[in-house]
Amino acid sequence: MKAPHENNGMSRRRFLTLAGGTAGAATLAAMGMAPGWGENRAAFDPDNMDQKTHQTDVLVIGGGMAGLFAAVKAHDAGARVVVLSKGRLGASGQTPFAKGIFAFDAREAGMSLDAFVAEVSRSALGTNNPVYTRQMAEHSAARVAELRDWGFFDSPLCNKAFSRPMEARGIPLIERVMVTHLIEHEGRIAGAAGFTLDDGHLIQVSAKSVVLCTGAGGFKPNGFPICDLTHDGTVMAYRIGAKVTGKEWNDGHPGQAQNPAACFDGWHGMFERKPDVTGVDVRHDLGVELNYVAYTKGAPLPPGPPDRLLGRLDGGPSRPRGFDRPHGPPPPGGGWLTGGPIHRPPLPGADGGAGGGPGGDKGPPGMRGAPVGGSSAGMAIHKSEGLVPINDRCESNIPGLYAAGDALGSYMAGAIYTQIGSSLAGSAVQGAVAGEAAAGYSRGVPMPSVPADKLAQVENEMLAPLRREAGYGPAWVTQTLQGVMIPNFVLYIKKESMLNAALAYIEELRDHHLPMLCAGDLHELRLAHETANMILSAEMKLRASLMRKESRCSHFRIDYPEMDDANWQAWINIHQGADGQMRLEKQPFDRWPA
């Protein structure tokens, strides 16, 4: 036995060399690079994957509120329908989190439909599309009635209620599918392709029309239930020529400073609540006031809702006249309005309805305790980003391609929260509209026949990370992306120098790291595609934020703090040019795209 001080004759230099190598290996592991200097040791053979093909009139991608109504209404309009969902029907994305749905009733509200639309437009500072605002309100009660018949309001969970109309109609549903490609052929949509996450089948669907109900997305932030949403639908559509809008706006839901990553705990019973119906209360909420205070004061705010943010902040974001009352962010699930006055029932752990967060702090779920920003980083205000509609039928500029809910940049409520519960109502209404429109379109076109070489190219692109011999793991690239994009002084409190600095990093990820993403199994293959989508979404956000040289609603430029109506009564649309470069253009608020 050797004495404790013996080292087998190893010199200090040799010991430090080996120790450094061990540390280096740990660093490589953190970067997602396997031992062997980035060697990708795939545990899954992409050449042994079975392929399953389907044909349908209408392909619905997404299993949330918009996807449900798109599928049901397309079927009821006489179309064959197939639904692909990344998760479980009604149990992934943001649908399980949304607990309030808006139903417009003019008598109860004491407000006409015209007056409601005008008030939303005033709060949104012109950023809303009044056609979609009106459509949501006009059809909201009918969608709520159908949900009530299906049992939506009887349980905190959506799956059983969503399954009832799907099963009654025999609509095929394929869950746990990562769709990676939309397929375009001869100038119109032709279907989609992806792979199953559990058994590793390739899925290819030929379709006359496609309805994207894929939700919004973020940069996989902690503390908010959007971690499985990564703008997949938006980026897939962008890559085949669809126009995208709304990337400069920001959702401002905060988490809590105490255990900020504990999403379930931090939202204090939200997931366990049954849904309910909200009434009219037009607001101007969830902008960047909290972010501005944190940026300028350098200290966390005291616990509770931000009622102390009264009126206009010196040098910071402002509210339109008449909306100065300090609502703070809306209750994340809504459901506390019955038309007119606010009624707040006791919350879990509350005493007398005061709210029972840690330390007895008051406030709605998710808003109690000291707030911390960035919990929804990468997502814009609901309905303000996604595919650009060319009309009131949720149709994109790609013939046969439709979108609904948070996948459609309808600007239903503009670039700020104006009505609690309108997001879920908008998803239901737009899903129904898009489903009916897609069914009508599919009656007039033949089933597309995509050449085999094009399908082979799609398959090769889909499986490339599995076949790559070396490269970067998606987890490490995602962490790098988060470090660049999530800081308050990049994403929320914007100025040209920092936006350009962040863009330089994102361009490096796009040009060098994205082409080298590798995957060892199906889980990492999903992550690789999600990471690629987030990189392109980040580039869109930065370029749109640089282009909009003003501050309005949920977009705040500290170097352009005022609203500029002379130059910026317009949305920003983004598309991919013939040279593959990202192109940005203005669309005036009062016009459909050219």
C-alpha positions in Angstrom: 0.0 0.0 0.0 1.3 3.4 -1.0 1.7 6.2 1.5 -1.0 9.0 1.2 1.6 11.4 -0.3 2.7 9.0 -3.1 1.6 9.7 -6.7 3.1 6.9 -8.7 5.9 9.1 -9.9 3.5 11.6 -11.6 5.0 15.0 -11.9 3.0 18.1 -10.9 2.9 19.2 -14.6 1.6 15.8 -15.7 -1.0 15.9 -12.9 -2.2 19.3 -14.0 -2.3 18.3 -17.6 -4.6 15.3 -16.8 -6.7 17.3 -14.5 -7.1 20.0 -17.1 -8.1 17.3 -19.6 -10.8 16.1 -17.2 -12.1 19.6 -16.7 -12.0 20.1 -20.5 -14.0 16.9 -20.9 -16.6 18.2 -18.5 -16.7 21.5 -20.4 -17.2 19.6 -23.7 -20.0 17.6 -22.0 -21.6 20.9 -20.9 -21.4 22.0 -24.5 -23.2 18.9 -25.6 -20.1 17.4 -27.2 -19.5 13.7 -26.5 -16.1 12.4 -25.5 -14.0 12.1 -28.6 -13.8 15.8 -29.4 -17.4 16.3 -30.5 -18.0 12.8 -31.8 -21.8 12.2 -32.1 -22.4 8.6 -30.9 -26.0 8.1 -32.0 -27.9 5.5 -30.1 -30.6 5.6 -32.8 -30.2 4.4 -36.4 -32.0 6.8 -38.7 -31.7 4.3 -41.6 -34.0 1.8 -39.8 -37.0 4.1 -39.3 -40.3 3.0 -40.8 -42.3 5.5 -42.8 -46.0 6.0 -42.5 -47.9 8.0 -45.1 -51.3 9.6 -44.9 -53.6 11.6 -47.3 -56.2 14.1 -46.2 -58.1 17.1 -47.3 -57.2 19.2 -44.2 -54.2 18.6 -42.0 -54.4 20.3 -38.6 -51.1 20.7 -36.8 -51.6 21.3 -33.1 -53.8 19.9 -30.4 -54.8 22.9 -28.4 -57.9 25.1 -28.4 -57.4 26.3 -32.0 -56.5 22.9 -33.3 -59.6 21.4 -31.7 -62.0 23.8 -33.4 -60.1 23.7 -36.7 -60.5 19.9 -36.9 -64.1 19.8 -35.8 -65.3 22.6 -38.1 -63.3 21.3 -41.1 -64.9 17.9 -40.6 -68.3 19.4 -40.2 -67.8 21.2 -43.5 -67.3 17.9 -45.2 -63.5 17.6 -45.3 -61.4 14.6 -44.4 -59.2 15.7 -41.5 -56.0 14.4 -39.8 -54.6 16.0 -36.7 -50.9 15.9 -35.7 -50.0 17.0 -32.2 -46.6 17.4 -30.6 -48.1 16.5 -27.2 -51.3 15.1 -25.9 -54.6 16.6 -27.1 -55.5 19.6 -24.9 -52.6 18.9 -22.6 -49.6 20.6 -24.1 -48.6 24.1 -25.0 -50.5 26.9 -23.2 -54.1 25.5 -23.4 -54.0 23.7 -20.1 -52.8 26.9 -18.4 -55.6 29.1 -19.8 -58.5 29.2 -17.4 -60.6 32.1 -18.6 -62.4 32.4 -21.9 -64.2 35.6 -23.0 -67.8 35.6 -24.2 -69.1 39.0 -25.4 -72.7 39.9 -24.3 -73.7 43.4 -25.2 -76.6 43.5 -22.8 -74.5 42.3 -19.8 -71.6 44.6 -20.8 -73.7 47.7 -21.4 -71.6 48.2 -24.5 -72.3 47.6 -28.2 -70.0 45.4 -30.4 -68.9 48.6 -32.2 -68.1 50.3 -29.0 -66.1 47.3 -27.8 -64.0 47.1 -31.0 -63.4 50.9 -30.8 -62.3 50.7 -27.1 -59.9 47.8 -27.9 -58.4 49.8 -30.8 -57.9 52.8 -28.4 -56.1 50.8 -25.8 -54.0 49.0 -28.5 -52.9 52.4 -29.9 -54.0 51.3 -33.3 -52.0 48.1 -33.4 -55.0 45.8 -33.5 -56.8 44.5 -36.6 -60.4 45.5 -35.9 -61.7 42.9 -38.3 -60.2 40.1 -36.1 -61.2 42.0 -32.9 -64.8 42.0 -34.1 -64.7 38.4 -35.3 -63.5 37.2 -31.9 -66.2 39.0 -30.0 -69.0 38.3 -32.4 -68.5 34.5 -32.3 -67.1 34.0 -28.8 -70.4 33.1 -27.2 -71.1 30.4 -29.7 -67.7 28.8 -29.1 -68.2 29.0 -25.4 -71.6 27.2 -25.7 -70.0 24.3 -27.6 -67.2 24.0 -25.1 -69.9 23.9 -22.3 -71.6 21.0 -24.1 -68.4 19.1 -24.4 -67.7 19.5 -20.6 -64.8 21.9 -20.9 -65.9 23.8 -17.7 -66.3 20.7 -15.6 -62.6 19.8 -15.1 -59.2 21.6 -14.7 -58.0 19.2 -17.5 -58.9 19.6 -21.1 -58.2 16.2 -22.6 -61.5 14.5 -22.0 -63.6 17.5 -23.1 -61.5 17.9 -26.2 -61.7 14.1 -27.0 -65.5 14.1 -27.0 -66.1 15.9 -30.3 -63.0 14.3 -31.9 -64.1 10.8 -31.1 -67.8 11.5 -32.0 -66.6 12.5 -35.5 -63.9 9.8 -35.8 -61.2 12.4 -36.6 -57.8 10.6 -36.8 -55.4 12.0 -34.2 -51.7 11.2 -34.1 -50.1 12.4 -30.9 -46.4 12.8 -29.9 -45.3 13.9 -33.4 -42.5 16.4 -34.0 -43.4 18.1 -37.3 -40.3 19.5 -38.8 -41.2 20.5 -42.3 -44.1 22.0 -44.2 -44.1 20.8 -47.8 -44.8 23.3 -50.6 -45.1 22.2 -54.2 -46.0 24.2 -57.4 -46.7 27.3 -55.4 -49.1 25.9 -52.8 -49.1 23.8 -49.7 -48.8 20.1 -50.2 -48.5 18.6 -46.7 -46.1 18.1 -43.8 -43.5 15.7 -42.5 -42.0 14.8 -39.1 -41.3 11.9 -36.8 -42.9 10.2 -33.8 -41.2 10.9 -30.5 -41.8 7.5 -28.9 -41.4 4.8 -31.6 -39.3 6.6 -34.2 -41.6 6.4 -37.2 -41.3 8.9 -40.1 -44.6 10.6 -40.8 -45.4 12.1 -44.1 -48.9 13.6 -44.8 -50.1 14.7 -48.2 -52.8 17.3 -47.8 -54.7 19.7 -49.9 -54.6 22.3 -47.1 -52.9 22.8 -43.8 -54.1 24.7 -40.7 -51.2 25.6 -38.3 -52.4 25.7 -34.7 -48.9 25.3 -33.3 -49.0 28.2 -30.8 -46.4 30.8 -30.2 -43.1 30.0 -28.5 -40.3 31.3 -26.5 -36.6 30.6 -25.6 -37.6 27.8 -23.2 -37.6 30.2 -20.2 -38.1 29.0 -16.7 -41.3 29.8 -14.7 -43.9 29.9 -17.5 -45.7 27.0 -19.3 -44.4 27.6 -22.8 -41.3 25.5 -22.6 -42.5 23.0 -25.3 -43.5 25.9 -27.6 -40.6 27.0 -29.9 -42.3 28.7 -32.8 -42.1 25.5 -34.9 -45.1 26.4 -37.1 -44.0 29.9 -37.7 -40.4 29.0 -38.7 -41.6 26.0 -40.9 -43.9 28.4 -42.7 -41.3 31.1 -43.1 -38.9 28.6 -44.7 -41.4 27.9 -47.5 -42.2 31.5 -48.2 -44.9 32.5 -45.7 -44.9 36.0 -44.3 -44.4 36.4 -40.5 -45.3 39.4 -38.3 -45.2 40.7 -34.7 -41.7 39.6 -33.6 -40.8 42.9 -31.9 -43.6 42.7 -29.3 -43.0 41.1 -25.9 -45.2 39.2 -23.4 -44.4 40.5 -19.9 -45.7 37.7 -17.5 -43.3 37.6 -14.5 -42.5 34.7 -12.3 -41.5 34.9 -8.7 -38.1 35.6 -7.2 -38.4 32.7 -4.8 -38.0 29.4 -6.8 -38.5 31.2 -10.1 -38.2 28.0 -12.1 -41.0 26.2 -10.2 -43.7 26.8 -12.8 -46.4 24.7 -11.2 -45.7 26.0 -7.7 -45.2 29.6 -8.8 -48.7 29.9 -10.4 -50.4 28.9 -7.1 -53.2 26.6 -8.1 -53.8 27.9 -11.6 -53.4 24.5 -13.2 -55.9 23.0 -10.7 -58.7 25.5 -11.4 -61.6 24.8 -13.6 -62.1 27.2 -16.5 -64.7 29.9 -16.3 -66.1 32.7 -18.5 -65.0 36.4 -18.4 -67.0 39.5 -19.3 -66.0 42.8 -20.8 -63.3 44.8 -19.2 -61.0 46.5 -21.8 -57.6 47.1 -20.3 -54.0 48.0 -21.2 -51.9 45.5 -19.4 -48.6 43.5 -19.4 -46.4 46.0 -21.1 -42.9 46.7 -20.0 -43.4 48.9 -16.9 -42.0 46.2 -14.6 -39.0 45.7 -16.8 -38.4 49.5 -17.0 -38.5 49.9 -13.2 -36.1 47.0 -12.7 -33.8 48.5 -15.3 -33.8 52.0 -13.9 -34.0 51.2 -10.1 -31.8 48.2 -10.0 -33.8 46.4 -7.3 -36.7 44.0 -7.2 -40.1 45.4 -6.6 -41.9 44.6 -3.3 -44.3 41.6 -3.3 -47.8 41.8 -4.8 -49.3 43.2 -8.0 -47.6 46.3 -9.4 -50.3 48.7 -8.3 -47.6 51.3 -7.4 -47.0 51.9 -11.2 -49.4 54.8 -11.5 -49.8 56.7 -14.7 -46.8 57.6 -16.8 -43.3 56.6 -15.7 -40.7 59.3 -16.1 -38.8 58.4 -19.3 -40.5 55.0 -19.5 -43.5 53.4 -21.2 -46.8 55.2 -21.1 -50.4 54.1 -21.2 -53.0 55.7 -23.4 -55.3 58.2 -21.9 -58.1 56.6 -19.9 -56.1 53.5 -19.1 -54.0 54.8 -16.3 -55.6 52.8 -13.6 -52.9 50.4 -12.3 -54.3 47.0 -13.2 -50.9 45.4 -13.4 -50.7 42.2 -15.4 -54.0 40.5 -15.9 -54.7 37.3 -13.9 -53.0 34.7 -16.1 -56.0 32.4 -16.4 -58.6 35.2 -16.2 -62.0 34.0 -15.0 -62.7 36.7 -12.4 -65.1 38.8 -14.4 -68.8 38.3 -14.8 -69.5 41.4 -16.9 -68.8 44.7 -15.3 -67.2 44.6 -11.8 -64.4 42.4 -11.0 -65.3 39.4 -8.7 -62.3 37.6 -7.2 -63.1 34.3 -5.5 -60.8 33.0 -2.8 -57.6 31.6 -4.2 -55.9 28.4 -2.9 -54.3 29.2 0.4 -56.0 32.5 0.7 -57.6 34.1 3.7 -60.9 35.8 2.7 -59.9 35.9 -1.0 -56.8 38.0 -0.3 -54.5 35.6 -2.1 -52.2 33.2 -0.4 -48.8 33.3 -1.8 -45.6 32.9 0.2 -45.6 35.0 3.3 -49.3 35.9 2.8 -48.6 38.2 -0.2 -51.6 39.4 -2.0 -52.2 39.2 -5.7 -53.5 36.9 -8.5 -51.9 33.6 -9.3 -48.4 34.0 -10.5 -48.3 37.6 -9.4 -47.7 37.1 -5.7 -44.4 37.4 -4.1 -41.5 39.6 -5.4 -41.8 39.4 -9.2 -38.9 38.4 -11.5 -39.0 39.0 -15.3 -38.1 36.9 -18.2 -40.4 34.0 -17.4 -42.1 34.2 -20.8 -39.0 35.4 -22.7 -39.3 35.0 -26.5 -43.1 35.2 -26.7 -45.0 38.2 -27.9 -48.5 39.3 -26.7 -51.1 36.6 -27.6 -52.3 36.9 -31.2 -49.8 39.6 -32.1 -47.2 37.3 -33.8 -47.3 34.5 -36.3 -48.3 34.1 -39.9 -49.6 37.3 -41.7 -53.2 36.9 -42.7 -54.2 38.1 -46.1 -57.9 38.3 -45.3 -60.4 37.6 -42.5 -60.4 33.8 -43.2 -57.0 33.1 -41.4 -55.3 32.5 -44.8 -51.6 33.1 -45.3 -49.9 34.2 -48.5 -49.1 30.5 -49.3 -52.2 29.1 -51.0 -53.8 26.4 -48.9 -51.9 27.3 -45.8 -54.0 28.7 -42.9 -53.1 29.5 -39.3 -55.2 30.1 -36.1 -54.7 31.1 -32.5 -51.2 32.1 -31.4 -49.8 30.8 -34.7 -51.6 33.6 -36.6 -50.4 37.2 -36.4 -54.0 38.4 -36.5 -53.4 41.3 -34.1 -56.8 40.5 -32.6 -56.1 42.5 -29.5 -53.1 44.5 -30.9 -49.7 44.5 -29.2 -50.9 44.8 -25.6 -53.3 42.8 -23.5 -56.7 44.4 -23.8 -59.3 41.8 -22.6 -58.8 39.0 -20.2 -59.9 35.7 -21.7 -59.9 37.0 -25.3 -56.8 34.9 -26.2 -58.5 31.6 -25.5 -61.7 32.8 -27.2 -59.7 34.0 -30.1 -58.1 30.6 -30.5 -61.5 28.9 -30.5 -63.0 31.4 -33.0 -60.1 31.5 -35.3 -59.7 27.7 -35.3 -63.3 27.4 -36.4 -62.9 30.0 -39.1 -59.7 28.5 -40.4 -61.0 25.0 -40.4 -64.1 25.9 -42.4 -62.0 28.0 -44.8 -59.5 25.2 -45.3 -62.3 22.7 -46.0 -63.7 25.0 -48.6 -60.3 25.5 -50.3 -59.7 21.8 -50.4 -62.9 21.1 -52.4 -61.4 23.0 -55.3 -57.9 21.6 -55.6 -56.5 18.1 -56.5 -54.4 16.1 -54.1 -50.8 17.2 -54.5 -48.2 14.8 -55.9 -44.8 15.7 -54.5 -41.8 14.4 -56.4 -39.9 11.7 -54.6 -36.6 13.6 -54.7 -38.2 16.5 -52.9 -39.5 14.1 -50.2 -36.1 12.6 -49.9 -34.6 16.0 -49.4 -37.0 16.7 -46.6 -36.2 13.4 -44.9 -32.4 14.1 -45.2 -32.8 17.5 -43.6 -35.0 16.1 -40.9 -32.5 13.3 -39.9 -29.3 15.2 -40.5 -28.6 15.8 -36.8 -28.7 12.0 -36.2 -26.3 11.4 -39.1 -23.9 14.1 -38.2 -20.6 12.6 -37.0 -19.7 15.6 -34.8 -21.1 18.9 -33.8 -22.8 20.8 -31.1 -25.5 19.4 -28.7 -28.8 21.4 -28.9 -28.9 21.8 -25.1 -25.7 23.8 -25.1 -26.7 25.9 -28.1 -30.0 26.7 -26.4 -28.3 27.8 -23.2 -26.1 30.1 -25.3 -29.1 31.5 -27.0 -30.9 32.1 -23.7 -27.8 34.0 -22.4 -27.9 36.3 -25.3 -31.6 36.9 -25.6 -33.2 36.8 -22.2 -31.4 39.7 -20.4 -33.7 42.6 -19.6 -31.4 45.0 -21.5 -31.7 43.1 -24.7 -35.3 41.7 -25.0 -37.4 44.3 -23.1 -35.4 47.5 -22.6 -34.1 47.9 -26.1 -31.5 50.1 -27.7 -29.6 49.9 -30.9 -26.2 49.1 -29.6 -27.3 46.1 -27.6 -29.7 44.8 -30.3 -26.9 44.9 -32.8 -24.5 43.1 -30.3 -27.1 40.4 -29.6 -27.7 40.0 -33.4 -24.0 39.4 -34.0 -24.2 36.4 -31.5 -27.4 35.1 -33.1 -25.9 35.3 -36.6 -23.0 33.2 -35.4 -25.3 30.6 -34.0 -27.3 30.7 -37.2 -24.3 30.4 -39.6 -22.0 28.1 -37.6 -23.8 26.3 -34.8 -27.2 25.6 -36.4 -25.6 23.6 -39.3 -23.6 21.6 -36.8 -26.4 20.6 -34.5 -26.2 16.9 -33.7 -28.5 14.4 -32.0 -27.9 11.0 -30.4 -31.5 9.9 -30.1 -35.1 11.0 -30.9 -35.3 13.3 -27.9 -32.2 15.2 -29.0 -33.4 15.2 -32.6 -36.5 17.0 -31.4 -34.3 19.4 -29.4 -32.1 20.1 -32.4 -35.1 21.2 -34.5 -36.5 23.3 -31.7 -33.1 25.0 -31.2 -32.9 25.8 -34.9 -36.4 27.3 -34.8 -35.5 29.4 -31.7 -32.4 30.8 -33.4 -34.4 32.0 -36.4 -37.1 33.4 -34.1 -34.4 35.3 -32.2 -33.1 36.8 -35.4 -36.6 37.9 -36.3 -37.1 39.5 -32.9 -33.9 41.5 -33.1 -34.3 42.7 -36.7 -37.9 43.8 -36.1 -36.9 45.5 -32.9 -34.1 47.4 -34.7 -36.4 48.4 -37.5 -39.2 49.8 -35.3 -37.6 53.1 -34.1 -40.3 54.1 -31.7 -41.9 52.8 -28.4 -45.5 51.5 -28.6 -47.4 49.0 -26.4 -45.1 46.1 -25.5 -42.2 47.3 -27.6 -39.9 49.8 -25.7 -36.8 51.5 -27.2 -35.0 53.5 -24.6 -33.3 55.4 -27.4 -36.7 56.1 -29.1 -39.0 56.3 -26.0 -41.9 58.1 -27.8 -44.6 56.8 -30.1 -44.1 58.0 -33.7 -47.4 58.0 -35.6 -45.9 59.8 -38.6 -43.7 56.8 -39.5 -44.9 53.8 -37.5 -48.7 53.3 -37.9 -47.6 50.0 -39.4 -46.9 46.4 -38.6 -43.6 44.8 -39.5 -43.8 41.7 -41.8 -40.8 39.3 -42.4 -40.2 36.9 -45.2 -37.4 35.0 -46.7 -36.0 36.4 -49.9 -35.1 34.5 -53.0 -31.5 34.7 -51.8 -32.3 33.1 -48.5 -31.9 36.4 -46.6 -34.4 37.8 -44.1 -36.5 40.6 -45.5 -38.6 43.1 -43.5 -41.4 45.4 -44.7 -44.1 47.6 -43.4 -47.8 46.9 -43.6 -50.0 49.9 -42.7 -52.4 49.3 -39.9 -55.5 49.9 -42.1 -54.6 47.6 -45.0 -54.2 43.9 -45.8 -50.8 42.9 -47.1 -50.0 43.7 -50.7 
